[in-house]
Amino acid sequence: QVQLVESGGGLVQPGGSLRLSCAASGSIFSVNTMGWYRQAPGKQRELVARITRSGSTNYADSVKGRFTISRDNAKNTLYLQMNSLKPEDTAVYYCNAVVMGRPRYGWGQGTQVTVSS
């Protein structure tokens, strides 16, 4: 059974930092490129960062230089370090396996990130 459990969100002021975590089933984590998506109110869900099994990364232009994706294959855990946060980063953040740029599995509950003064 596929399980994706996101955590680490919260309320932060502009310029602040947060670190998100995603605990994934070992069966999906070990064989897949993993990614972080986000969905802001009234907008479509978008892929903001992804990382291959070997550690190669790719970022959306909107977060490049501010966000860092990483993974711990031994712990089946995905991370997203978010620095220099902006109000436009406010969204629910989700993790998923990524295949050809698309999510492979159903969604977890996500974790809310709110950037506001």
C-alpha positions in Angstrom: 0.0 0.0 0.0 1.3 3.4 -1.0 1.7 5.9 1.8 2.8 9.5 1.6 2.8 11.5 4.8 3.9 15.1 4.7 4.8 17.2 7.7 6.7 20.3 8.8 4.5 23.1 7.5 3.4 26.1 9.4 3.1 29.9 9.6 6.3 31.8 8.9 7.1 35.5 8.2 8.4 36.6 4.8 12.2 35.8 4.6 11.9 32.9 7.0 12.6 29.2 6.6 10.8 25.9 6.9 11.8 22.3 6.4 9.2 19.9 5.1 9.5 16.1 5.4 7.7 13.3 3.6 7.7 9.8 4.8 7.0 7.4 1.9 6.5 3.7 1.6 9.8 1.9 0.9 8.3 0.2 -2.1 7.8 3.5 -3.9 10.7 5.5 -2.5 13.5 3.2 -3.5 12.6 3.0 -7.2 11.3 6.4 -8.1 12.2 10.0 -8.7 10.5 11.9 -5.9 9.1 15.4 -6.0 7.4 18.2 -4.1 4.3 19.7 -5.5 2.3 22.6 -4.2 -1.2 24.0 -4.7 -2.2 27.5 -3.8 -5.8 28.6 -3.4 -7.5 28.9 -6.7 -4.5 27.6 -8.6 -3.4 24.2 -10.2 -1.1 22.0 -8.4 2.5 22.5 -9.6 5.7 20.6 -9.4 8.3 22.7 -7.6 11.3 20.3 -7.1 12.3 16.8 -7.9 15.2 14.5 -7.2 16.2 11.2 -8.8 17.3 8.1 -6.9 20.9 9.1 -7.5 20.4 12.7 -6.2 20.1 14.8 -9.3 17.8 17.7 -8.8 15.6 20.0 -10.7 13.6 23.1 -9.6 10.9 25.3 -10.9 12.2 28.8 -11.7 10.0 30.3 -9.0 11.9 28.5 -6.2 15.4 28.1 -7.7 18.1 29.3 -5.4 15.7 29.3 -2.4 14.5 25.7 -2.0 16.6 22.6 -1.7 15.2 19.1 -2.2 17.0 16.1 -0.7 16.3 12.5 0.2 17.4 9.9 2.7 17.1 6.6 0.9 17.8 4.6 4.1 14.9 6.3 5.9 12.6 6.5 2.9 12.2 10.2 3.6 12.1 13.2 1.3 12.9 16.8 2.4 12.3 20.3 1.2 14.4 23.0 2.8 12.7 26.3 2.0 14.6 29.6 2.6 13.8 33.2 1.9 10.1 32.4 1.9 7.7 34.8 0.1 3.9 35.2 0.5 3.5 33.6 -2.9 5.0 30.4 -1.5 1.8 30.0 0.5 0.2 26.7 -0.5 -0.4 23.2 0.6 2.7 21.1 -0.2 2.6 17.5 -1.2 5.1 14.8 -2.1 4.8 12.1 -4.7 6.7 9.9 -7.0 7.3 11.6 -10.4 7.1 9.9 -13.8 7.6 12.1 -16.9 6.8 15.1 -14.8 3.5 13.8 -13.6 2.6 12.4 -10.1 2.5 8.6 -10.0 0.3 7.9 -7.0 -2.6 9.3 -5.1 -2.1 12.2 -2.8 -1.4 12.4 0.9 -3.0 15.0 3.2 -0.3 17.6 2.4 1.1 20.1 4.8 0.1 23.8 4.8 2.7 26.5 4.4 1.6 30.0 5.1 4.0 33.0 4.6 2.6 36.1 6.1 3.6 39.0 8.4 
